[in-house]
Amino acid sequence: MPDGPNGWLILDKPRAMGSTQAVAAVKRVLREAEYGKVKIGHGGTLDPLAEGVLPIALGEATKLAGRMLDASKVYEFTIAFGEETDTLDTEGEVVARSDRRPPIAAVAAILPHFTGAIEQVPPAFSALKVDGRRAYDRARAGEEVELAARAVTIHSLALANDRTAMPVDSAFATTTGRSDPYDPAAPLELADSITLVAHVSKGTYIRSLARDIARALGTVGHVTYLRRTKAGPFTESQAISLDLLNEIGKGARLEDHLLPLEAGLDGIPAHILDWTSAQAARQGRVVSGQALPVGLFLGVHAGVPVALMESDGSTAKVVRGFNLPDTAKKEDT
């Protein structure tokens, strides 16, 4: 029977599958591959209607799943103009309609207003709790759900395919000479839908962003397509399909797709610990007596991650320890 795996399996989650179902699929495949009981977690929920990058943490990597939840994400999404639904996606009932369709130039011009630190009201159909119950449970029961606005950061927001030469940081009136983007005499290309790419902070609701963009354009809209292309350091180029995942259960090598635990710590420097320091860190004790980097770092001994540590340059304390086998002997270090 193989040893329990430790690391990241990046799944390209298909549409209609929930994140919990995806975790269950990985558990099933690992059982079929005779890995036995393996700790599994995921690094950020994706709605069933969304697809794309879903980091699955295995073994000791589950200790970093919380950090992944806090990481920024990149999404590609399509807003269909003309109808707003109660769920802000294709699953809900239509609650508002508009005949207005925005010019593509107007969409590009308005994006800077939704870039940077903004406030947004989460969708009523969300997993946030209201008086101890999930908002979506209250909404499905027909209750009026009021959620407070929350601060989020949109690091970047752009057209997926820039079909206008207009600078996105210019106002529509400045670049077109028109004050009314809905002037029927204006020879502008109107959009029934538009696809955008957004790099966002944790807690951002793309459905709310789509709703607010459509309303700011003088119309209404909802999300018809949503794909996560990046979660923290993980990209869609590293993701495997459900079919490839199932092949692991039939004998394909997990190692061909498993990323190391430290792949989830992109941007955090590694520091080699001597044998004595590594033993101290494994026991949760403060490390001192050797040159240490300042700030957060990954302590490594004999190529094996020992602990995520925080240092002031002279001493370091363990933030998160990893229980990984280290076969190095004291006399070899």
C-alpha positions in Angstrom: 0.0 0.0 0.0 1.4 3.4 -1.0 2.4 6.0 1.7 -0.1 8.7 2.3 0.4 11.6 -0.1 1.2 15.1 1.0 0.8 18.0 -1.4 -1.6 19.7 -3.7 -3.8 18.2 -6.4 -5.2 21.0 -8.6 -8.5 20.0 -10.1 -10.2 21.7 -13.1 -13.6 21.5 -11.5 -16.4 21.0 -14.0 -19.6 23.0 -14.1 -22.5 21.4 -12.0 -20.1 19.8 -9.5 -19.9 21.4 -6.0 -16.6 21.8 -4.2 -17.7 19.3 -1.6 -18.5 16.8 -4.3 -15.0 17.4 -5.8 -13.4 16.6 -2.5 -15.5 13.5 -2.3 -14.3 12.5 -5.8 -10.7 12.8 -4.7 -11.3 10.7 -1.6 -12.9 8.0 -3.7 -10.0 8.0 -6.2 -7.4 7.7 -3.4 -9.3 4.8 -1.9 -9.4 3.1 -5.2 -5.6 3.7 -5.5 -5.3 2.1 -2.0 -3.9 5.1 -0.3 -6.2 4.4 2.6 -7.5 7.3 4.8 -6.0 10.6 3.7 -6.7 14.1 5.1 -8.2 16.2 2.4 -9.3 19.8 2.1 -9.9 22.4 -0.5 -8.5 25.9 -1.0 -11.6 28.0 -1.8 -15.2 27.1 -2.6 -16.4 27.3 -6.2 -20.1 27.5 -6.8 -21.6 24.5 -8.8 -22.2 26.8 -11.8 -18.6 27.9 -11.7 -15.7 25.9 -13.2 -11.9 26.0 -13.1 -9.0 25.9 -10.6 -9.9 24.2 -7.3 -6.8 23.4 -5.2 -7.2 20.2 -3.2 -4.9 19.8 -0.2 -3.7 16.3 0.7 -2.2 15.2 4.0 0.1 17.8 5.6 -0.9 20.3 3.0 -4.3 20.6 4.6 -2.5 22.8 7.3 -2.1 25.4 4.6 -5.7 25.3 3.2 -6.6 28.3 5.4 -3.9 30.4 3.8 -5.3 29.4 0.4 -8.7 30.7 1.4 -7.1 34.1 2.1 -5.3 34.2 -1.3 -6.4 36.3 -4.2 -8.1 34.7 -7.2 -8.5 35.4 -10.9 -11.8 34.8 -12.7 -13.1 35.1 -16.2 -16.8 35.7 -16.4 -19.6 36.7 -18.8 -22.3 39.2 -18.0 -25.5 38.9 -20.1 -27.3 42.2 -20.2 -31.1 42.7 -20.1 -32.1 40.5 -17.2 -31.2 40.3 -13.5 -32.0 37.2 -11.6 -32.5 36.7 -7.9 -29.4 34.5 -7.7 -27.5 36.8 -10.1 -26.7 33.8 -12.3 -28.6 31.5 -14.7 -30.2 29.4 -11.9 -32.5 32.1 -10.6 -35.8 33.7 -11.4 -35.8 37.0 -13.4 -36.5 39.9 -11.1 -35.7 42.8 -13.4 -35.5 43.5 -17.2 -34.1 46.3 -19.4 -34.1 46.9 -23.1 -30.8 48.9 -22.8 -27.6 47.4 -24.1 -24.3 49.2 -23.3 -21.8 50.1 -25.9 -18.6 48.1 -25.6 -16.7 51.4 -25.2 -18.9 52.3 -22.3 -18.1 49.0 -20.6 -14.4 49.6 -21.0 -14.8 53.2 -19.7 -16.6 52.2 -16.5 -14.2 49.4 -15.4 -11.8 51.7 -13.5 -14.7 52.7 -11.2 -14.8 49.1 -10.0 -11.0 48.7 -9.6 -9.2 49.1 -6.3 -10.8 49.1 -2.9 -14.6 49.0 -3.3 -17.7 48.0 -1.3 -20.2 45.4 -2.5 -23.3 43.8 -1.2 -23.1 40.0 -1.4 -25.8 38.1 -3.2 -28.8 37.0 -1.2 -28.1 33.5 -2.5 -24.7 33.1 -0.7 -23.3 31.0 2.1 -23.0 33.9 4.5 -24.9 33.5 7.7 -27.8 35.7 8.8 -28.9 35.2 12.4 -27.3 31.7 12.4 -28.8 30.5 9.1 -27.2 30.5 5.6 -28.4 33.4 3.5 -29.3 31.1 0.6 -31.5 29.0 2.9 -33.5 32.1 3.9 -33.7 33.3 0.3 -35.0 29.9 -0.9 -37.6 30.0 1.9 -38.9 33.2 0.4 -37.5 35.4 3.2 -36.2 38.9 2.5 -32.5 38.8 2.9 -30.5 42.0 3.6 -26.8 41.7 3.7 -24.4 44.5 4.7 -21.9 45.9 2.2 -18.4 44.6 2.6 -15.0 45.9 1.6 -13.1 44.0 -1.1 -10.3 44.8 -3.4 -10.4 44.4 -7.2 -6.7 44.3 -8.1 -7.4 44.4 -11.9 -10.5 44.3 -14.2 -10.4 44.2 -18.0 -12.2 43.1 -21.1 -11.2 39.5 -21.9 -10.8 40.5 -25.5 -10.2 44.2 -25.9 -12.4 45.3 -28.8 -11.8 49.0 -28.4 -8.6 51.1 -28.5 -10.0 53.4 -25.8 -7.8 53.6 -22.7 -9.7 52.0 -19.9 -8.9 54.8 -17.5 -10.7 57.4 -19.6 -14.2 58.6 -19.1 -16.7 57.7 -21.9 -17.6 61.3 -22.6 -13.9 62.3 -22.9 -13.0 59.6 -25.4 -16.2 59.7 -27.5 -17.3 63.3 -27.2 -20.8 62.1 -26.3 -22.5 62.5 -22.9 -25.1 59.9 -23.6 -23.7 56.4 -24.4 -27.3 55.3 -25.4 -27.7 57.9 -28.2 -29.4 55.8 -30.9 -27.7 57.9 -33.6 -24.3 57.0 -32.3 -22.5 54.4 -34.5 -21.4 52.3 -31.5 -21.2 48.6 -31.1 -23.7 47.5 -28.5 -23.1 44.4 -26.3 -25.7 41.8 -25.4 -23.0 40.3 -23.2 -19.4 41.0 -22.3 -16.6 38.8 -20.9 -14.3 40.2 -18.3 -11.2 39.1 -16.4 -10.9 40.1 -12.7 -8.1 39.6 -10.2 -9.8 39.9 -6.8 -9.2 39.7 -3.1 -10.8 37.1 -0.8 -14.4 37.6 -0.1 -15.2 39.1 -3.5 -18.5 37.9 -5.1 -18.2 38.0 -8.9 -22.0 37.8 -9.2 -22.3 41.0 -7.2 -19.6 42.6 -9.3 -21.5 41.7 -12.5 -24.8 43.1 -11.0 -23.2 46.4 -10.1 -21.4 46.8 -13.4 -24.6 46.3 -15.3 -26.5 48.7 -13.1 -23.8 51.4 -13.4 -24.2 51.0 -17.2 -27.9 51.9 -16.9 -29.1 48.3 -17.5 -29.3 45.0 -15.6 -27.5 41.8 -16.0 -26.4 38.4 -14.6 -23.5 36.0 -14.8 -23.8 33.3 -17.5 -20.3 31.9 -17.4 -17.7 31.9 -14.6 -14.3 30.3 -14.6 -11.5 30.6 -12.0 -8.2 30.6 -13.8 -5.9 31.2 -10.8 -6.2 30.6 -7.0 -3.2 31.9 -5.0 -0.1 30.5 -6.8 -2.0 27.8 -8.7 -3.0 28.3 -12.3 -5.2 26.4 -14.8 -2.1 25.1 -16.6 -1.5 23.0 -13.4 -5.1 21.7 -13.2 -6.2 18.2 -14.2 -9.6 17.2 -15.5 -12.0 14.9 -13.7 -11.1 12.2 -16.3 -7.4 12.4 -15.4 -8.3 12.3 -11.7 -10.3 9.1 -12.3 -7.3 7.5 -14.1 -5.4 7.7 -10.8 -7.9 5.4 -9.3 -7.2 3.0 -12.1 -3.5 2.9 -11.6 -2.1 6.1 -13.1 0.7 7.7 -11.1 -0.6 10.3 -8.6 3.0 11.7 -8.4 2.7 12.8 -12.0 0.1 15.4 -10.9 0.8 16.0 -7.2 2.5 19.3 -6.4 4.7 19.5 -3.3 3.4 21.0 -0.1 5.6 24.1 -0.5 3.9 24.9 -3.8 1.2 26.5 -1.7 3.7 28.9 -0.2 4.7 30.8 -3.3 6.5 34.0 -2.4 7.6 32.8 1.0 11.4 32.1 1.2 12.8 28.8 2.2 15.6 28.7 4.9 17.7 25.6 5.6 17.7 24.6 9.2 20.6 22.7 10.8 19.7 19.4 12.5 19.4 20.9 16.0 17.2 23.7 14.8 15.0 21.3 12.8 14.5 19.1 15.9 13.6 22.1 18.0 11.1 23.3 15.4 9.5 19.8 15.1 8.9 20.0 18.9 7.4 23.5 18.6 10.2 25.2 20.4 11.8 28.5 19.5 14.7 28.3 17.2 17.8 30.5 17.8 21.6 30.3 17.5 21.9 30.6 13.8 21.4 33.4 11.2 17.7 33.6 10.4 15.7 35.6 7.8 13.4 38.3 9.1 9.7 37.6 8.7 7.8 34.6 7.5 9.8 31.7 6.1 9.7 28.0 5.4 12.1 26.0 7.5 13.6 23.1 5.6 15.9 20.3 6.6 17.5 17.8 4.2 15.0 18.9 1.6 12.0 18.3 3.8 9.6 21.1 4.9 9.8 21.3 8.7 7.7 24.3 9.6 6.3 27.6 8.6 8.1 30.0 10.9 8.1 33.7 11.9 11.4 35.4 12.8 12.7 38.7 14.1 16.2 37.8 12.7 17.6 36.3 16.0 14.8 33.9 17.1 12.0 32.1 15.2 8.8 30.6 16.4 6.7 27.9 14.7 3.6 29.2 13.0 2.6 25.8 11.5 4.6 22.6 11.8 4.6 19.7 9.3 4.8 16.1 10.2 6.8 14.8 7.3 9.4 12.0 7.5 13.0 13.1 7.7 15.5 10.3 7.2 18.6 12.5 7.6 20.8 11.6 10.6 22.5 14.1 12.9 26.0 13.0 11.8 25.1 13.6 8.1 24.2 17.3 8.6 
